[in-house]
Amino acid sequence: EVWMTVRDFDGGISSEKESYELLSYTSRRETLITQLIAEALRVGVDGINVDFEKISDKCGEHYIEFIRELSVKCRQNGLVLSVDNYVPKSFNTQYDRKEQGIVADYVIVMGYDEHFAGGDAGSVASISYVENGITGTLKEVPKEKLINSVPFYTRVWTEKDGKTTSKAYGMTAAKKWVDENNVELTWQDKVGQYYGEIENENGVQKIWMEEAKSLGLKKDLVNQYDLAGIACWKLGFETADIWTIMDEVK
């Protein structure tokens, strides 16, 4: 099956204010939903995935109303509705995962960006962070509707002159970077990933690898908690051996 994604980043909408302006009007929500359903039927996809990441506290009630209204139209037209969510934190309760779990077919928790661009160096998705995301979401969403999403990417962190920067690498590109720079990797049980660092003219560079072993642990959590499935961000970043692991999701 193929689901198409509608998102509020990397084009179209660029701020929480714009998301609010779109979703806080009944007429605008109706127009958006009508367009989404029409496009899904025209292209012939099987479902719609909502990935809205610029929802303010003020916009929360309008966002969840949009999800409710879209869910009705999806059911009427035989389309699956899934909704992407952050790992539960005190500052993102406005997404109302409990209500999503009632009206949507699937709720997806994005189990990554533990450490992100502009922040301190660290793993994109340590095993404890992923598990906490699953258990936190299960408090609001039934397991048969919950999908855990894993990263097919990592970051190379550079620390120099008191500043920390990073660059995202897909799994294939990250392996190439490690090989070209002769980075020695050591397994960190607590993080559930291989870690390596080097010092060169760029500064101190660090990487927490995402590869078959680390993703295998994340896959095991999906099976352990008997979730509906596993998702990934994003297709094309992975190495070929990953699909054997994905196939082991029960």
Secondary structure as UniProt FT lines:
FT   STRAND          3..7
FT   HELIX           16..23
FT   HELIX           26..43
FT   STRAND          47..51
FT   TURN            57..59
FT   HELIX           60..76
FT   TURN            77..78
FT   STRAND          80..85
FT   HELIX           90..95
FT   HELIX           97..103
FT   STRAND          106..110
FT   TURN            117..118
FT   HELIX           127..138
FT   TURN            139..140
FT   HELIX           143..145
FT   STRAND          146..151
FT   STRAND          153..160
FT   TURN            161..162
FT   STRAND          163..170
FT   HELIX           171..180
FT   TURN            181..182
FT   STRAND          186..188
FT   TURN            189..192
FT   STRAND          193..200
FT   TURN            201..202
FT   STRAND          203..208
FT   HELIX           212..224
FT   TURN            225..226
FT   STRAND          229..233
FT   TURN            235..236
FT   TURN            240..241
FT   HELIX           242..246
FT   TURN            247..248
//
